[in-house]
Amino acid sequence: MPPYSHDSAGRAFFARFDRPNTALYCRLLVSQSHERTQPHWGDPGPVPGIDAADTVPSTHFAAVDGLRGIACLGVVAHHCYLHAGRYQWPSFEVLGHPVVLSRLLFYGNAGVELFFVISGFCLAFPLLQRSKKEGWKRWFLKRAYRILPPYYASALLFWGMNGLLRIHPFRLFGMTSPPAGPVELKGVLACFTLLNAYFNPSYWTLVLEARWYLIFPLLIWLWARAGATMLFAACVFASAVGFWLSTVSPKFVFLTANVLLYLPLFASGMLLARWTAKRETPRWLVRAAPWGLAASVLLVAFGGPSDSGDGPVPRLVAYGMVAFFWLLSALNSPRFSSFARLPVFVRVGAFSYSLYLIHEPIVHLAFTLFGQLHLTPPQSFLVYECGVLPFCVGVGYLFFRLVERPLLRRAGRIFKRTPVSSLRPSLLGGTANR
């Protein structure tokens, strides 16, 4: 489907989604009460030119920003747990079932599914407040500017480190730097075009996210024509087809990055965005959300994947339910919203993309270095969770300050704000919030 431009077709299309023009940047979020908040620590403030930020003054979903911080910290803790040797401590029994607290760190990888649900929410919500002059070409340019420059900067950083270690290996406290292999042109091209996660395994989610951006206009078209129910049903069907094709065709996996498999997660975020924008989340669902979250956690604990292997319930289903009910609860339950809006989570959420980009090569480097010291399992666990994890957070924040935040501020000069006078009242109800 060709991108919509600033023509009559594009204006008619986006008119379907026009809402009160309270701008939203998917990274800067507001609490359940939709109260205005001041820019928080580590936050560059409202960033023009990203998603819906080219309208009128923005508000923040601090609870969702906090969830992004929780998700990112969980993923980093999960990688540290795996590299530390999956140390099992402390261990005790509850009602005859063995419980190991450190094993909870394994479930930090559920942050990936939470990221996908939040992505669907953050991309769909601004379309309900979009200017009628917005076109798909401009939308893709803004997404590319938001995602690609920090991504390329992180890739160049680690390629430079790789080349430096090849020429100048080091020794420190009895540890020798790992051998660095050559950088292949084929891998560089795959990384540059987001065809594959070259060099940094964590990039696989970014490769998938790029495919999601390409499919997003089609899903919006289906949403506008057939409604949210049909959209979610189509995504579930596409997920089933994608699962079958991924088992029979490796080329399909390479080309699609399994994006079809995860479409229900993105669609569930889009559904939450519609309910939140129109303030029509079903009351029974709001009341049931904490219980749904508790049931989903129990489903993960007793039927989902664990560090001992896959469970009877697929990861996508178990983790996806946790992600959906967690976001739903954070948006509608004051208690859950207050937890998600804790300053430590909101602050990490502000630079979670930078932390995501740089953490895994650091964890891999630590693994090759500390592995030479022959640490005991408790020592290795403490080194990774109490040393490597905070170090990754610190480097991630430094990368944010030096690379990501200047790019976000520069976006305001690249993508000019749309004049308020060009915004029109919502066709879904209400008037523009001036």
N, C-alpha and C positions, 0 to 999 in steps of 0.2 A: 504494500500500500504506500503510495507516494506521500511524502510529508505535506501537510497543509501549509500554505503560505498566507500572506496577508491579502487574501482574496475573499470573495463573497462566500465560497464554500467553507473556508476556514473560519470566517466570522460566524456563520450560521452554526457550525459545529460547536464552537466554544460557547456560543450563546446558551446552549443547553446546560452548561455547567456553571454559568456565571452566578456568583453568590455575593453576600456582603463582603466588601473588599478589605477585610482585615488580613494583612499580609502574614504569610507563614513561611518561614525558612525551615526545612525539614530537620535541621539540626538544633534549632532554637525554639523551644516548645513552651506551652503554657500549662498551668495546673488545671485541675478539674473545674475550679470556679471561674476560669478564664480571666483571672485578675492580671493586670499589667504588672510586670516585674522589671526590675532594673537589670541591665546586662551583668552577668555573673563573672567571677574570676576566671581568667583564661579565655573569655569570650570576646571576639572582636566587635560585638554589638550587631545590630541589624545589618545584614550584608546585602546590598542591592545587587540585582542581576542573577540571583540564584533562586531557582524555582519561582515562588510567588513573591519574591522580595522586591519586585519592581512595581509595587502598587503603593499603598499608603502605609504609615508607620506600623511596625510589626508588634506582635505579642509573642510570648514564648510558651510552649508546652514543656515546662520544666520537668514534669513527671516522665515524659517520653525521652527527653534528653538524659535523664537519670537512668532510664532503662538501657539506653545505648551504652552508658558507662558501665552498668552492671554486666551487660552482655560482653563487652570487650574485656573487662577484667576477668570474667569467667573463662573466656577463650584462652587468655594468656596463662591463667592459673592451670588450666587443663594441659596446655603444652608443657608447662614446667613440671606438672605431676607426671606426665608420661616420660619425660627425659630424666626425672629423678629416680625412675625405677619403680613407680607405682607403690611407694612405701605404704604399708598397711598399719596405721596407728592413729588413735588408740582403738582397740577392738573390745567389744563387749556384746552381750546378748540382750535382746528385748523381745519378750514373749516367745522365747525359744529360737529367735532368728538372729544370726550374727550381724552385728552392725560395726562398720569401720568408718570413723569420721573422715579420715583422710580420703576415703573413696568418694566423698562428695565432690572433691575437686575434679573428678573425672567428668561429672555432669556439667562442667563449665562449657563443654562444647555445644550445649543446647543454646548458647548465645548466638550461634550461627542462625538457627531457625528464628530466634527472636529478632535478629537483624533483618531477616527477610520479611517478616510480618511488619516491622516498623518501616521498612522501605516501601512496601505497598501503601501504608498509611500516609507516609510523607510525600509520596509522589502524587497520590490521588487527591489529598485534601486541598492543595493549592488550586487544582482545576475547578473546584467548587467556588473559588474566589478569583478566578482569572479574568484579566482584561479581555474584552472581545477582540482586541487587535493582536493577541498573542497567537503565534503560529508554531507549527511543529518544528520548522527549521530553527527558529530562535530557541525553542525548548531544547533541542538536541545540542545546539552550540553551548548553551549554559550548562547542561549536564557534562559535556565534554570538558569544558573549562573547569568545572568543579572537581571532576574525578581525575583527569589525565595528568595535569602538571605535577601534583604531589606524587602520583604513582610513578611517573617517569623520574622524578627527582630521587625517590627512594631506590628505584632500580639502578640509576647511575651511581648512587652512593655505595651500594653494595657491590656493584661491578668494579668500582674504583678500589674498594677495600680488597676485593678478590685479586685484582691485578697487583696491588701494593704488597700483599702477603706473598705473592709468587716471587717478587723481586727481593723483598726484605722480610723474611720470616723472623720471628722474635722468640725469645725465651724469657719466662717470667715465673719466679717461684717454683722452678722445676717443671714448668709447663712449656711445651713447644707449640707454636702456632700450627694449625693443621695445614696439610698440603693443599694448595689452591690449583684447581684444574683450569684449562683454557676456557675462554668464553667463546662459544660457537656462534657464528653469524646466523645460523638457522634458528637457534634459540633466541637470539636478540630480536629477530623479526617476529617470532611467535609472541614474545613479550610485548613488543611495540604495538602490535595489532590486537593484543588481548585474545589471541587464539589459544594460548596455553599459559599455564602458570610456571614460567621458566625461572629457575634460581630460587624463588621464594614459594614454598608450597602453599602458604596462606593465600596467595594470589588467586587460588581456584575460585574463591567466592566472588572476587572482583571480575574474573572472567565470566562467571555466571551472571553477575549483575549487569554486565555489558549486554549480554543477550536479552536480559529482562527489559532493558531500555528499548531494544529494537522491537520487542513484542508489545510493549506498553501501549502504543497508539492503537494497535488492533484491539486490545482489550478495552480501551476507552470507547472505541467505536461500537463494540458489542454491548458494552455497559449502557451506552446512550440509546441503542436501538432495542435491546431486549431486556434490560433491567439487571439488577444486582443478582437476583436468584439464578437467572440463566447464565450470567457471567461466572458465578462460582461453580455451577454444574459443568459448564464447558471446561473450566480449569481442572476439575476433578477428572473428567474424561481424558483431557490432554495429558494429565499426569499418569494415568493408567497406560495410555498409549506410549508415552515416553519411557515408562518403566519397562515395558515389553521390548521396545526397540533398543534400549540400552543393554539388554541381555543378549541380543542377537547381532548387534552391529557396533563394533568399536569406533568406526568412522562416525556414526551418528553421535556418540558420546563426545568425540573430539569437536565436531562442528557445532553442537548445541550446548556443550558443557552441562548437559542434563537439566537445562532450565525448565523443560516441560514438567519434570518430576516435581519441581518446587512451586509450580504455578498456584496450587491451592493456598500456600502460605502468603504469597503476594496478594492473591484475591481476597483473603480474609482481612488483610490490612486495608485494602481498598473499601471493603464493606464497613469496617470500623470507621474509616474516614467519612463515609457518607452519613452514617448515623451521628457522628460527632458534629459534622458541619451543619446538619439540619436539626441537631439536638433532638433526635427522635429514637435514641437507643431504646429498645424494648425494656420496659420496667422489670418484667420478670427476668430478663437476661441480666440486668444490672444486679438484681438481688441474688441471682444464682452464680454470678461471676466468681466470688471468693470460693464457693463450694466447687465450682467447676475447676478452679485452679488447684484446690486441694485434691480433688479426684484425679486430675491429670498428673500431679506429682506422685501420687500413689501408683498410678499406671506406669510411670517411668520407673519407680522403685521396684515394682514387682513383675513388670512385664516388658519393660523397655530394654535398650542396650545397656551394658555395664562393662567394666574393665575386664570381665571374664568372658565376654563374648556378646553376640546379638541375642536379644530376647524374643519372645513370641510376637510382641507388638513392634512393627517397623518403627525405626527412629523417626521418620517423617511424621507419622501419626502421633507418637507419644510426645516428642519434643514440640511438634506443631501445636498440639492442644495446650501445652504449657504456655507457649508463646502467645497464643490467641487470648487465653483467659488472663494472662498476666497483663497484657496491654489493655484489655477491656477493664480489668480491675483498676489499673493505674489511672485510666481516664475517668472512671465513674465512682470509685470508692475513696472517700477522704482518707481512710487509714492507709490503704495501699498507695495512694498518691503521695501521702506525706513521707512514706518510706522511700519511694522512688525519687522524691525531690530532696533527699538528703544532700547537703552541699558536696560531699566527697564524690557521690555518683554523678551529680550534674557537672561538676568540674572535669571529671574524667570524660564524661560524654562529650564535652566541648572539643576535646582533641582525640576522640576515639578513632577517627579515621587515620590520623598520624600514628597512633599506637598500633593499630592493626597493620599498617604498612611496614613498620620497622621491627616488630618484636620477634618474629620467628627466626630470622637469620641470627639475631643476638642469642636466642635460646640454643640454636644449633652450635654456635661458636662456643658457648659456655659448656655444652655437652662434650665437645671434643677436648676442651681444655681441662675441665674438672675430672673427666674420665681418666686422665693421666695421674691423678692424685690418689686413686683407689680409696675414695671415701666410703665410709660405712653407710648403710641405707638411711639411718636417722640424720647423719651429717649431710648427705646428699639432698634429702628432703628439705632440711632447713636452709641450705645454701640456695636452692632454687626458689622456694616459696618466700623466703625472707630476704633474699639477696638479689637473685636474677629478676624476679618479678618487679620489685620496686625500681631496679635499674632500668628495666624496659619502660616503665611508666615515665621515669625521668627523661630518658632519651626521646620517648614519644612526645612529651611536652616540649622539649627543646626543638624537635623537628617541626612541631606545630608553630612555635614562635618564629622560627627562621624561614620556614617554607610555606606552610599551609595558610597561616593567618595573613601574611602579606598578599598572597594570591586572592584570598577572599575579599580583602579590602580593595584590591585593584579591580575586582569584578564590577564594582560600582561605577568605575570610569569607562568600562568596556560596554556594559549593558545599561543604557540610560533608563532612568525611571520613566514609567508611563504616566503622563499627567492625570491627575485625579479626575479632571473634567471628561476624560475619555472613557471612564468606567461607567457601566450601566447598572441599574438595579437588577437584583437576582430574578431569574425566571422560576426559581424553585421556592420563592417566598421571601419576603423581607426587602429592605432597601439597603443601598450602599451605606456602610458605616463611614461617615465622613469625619 
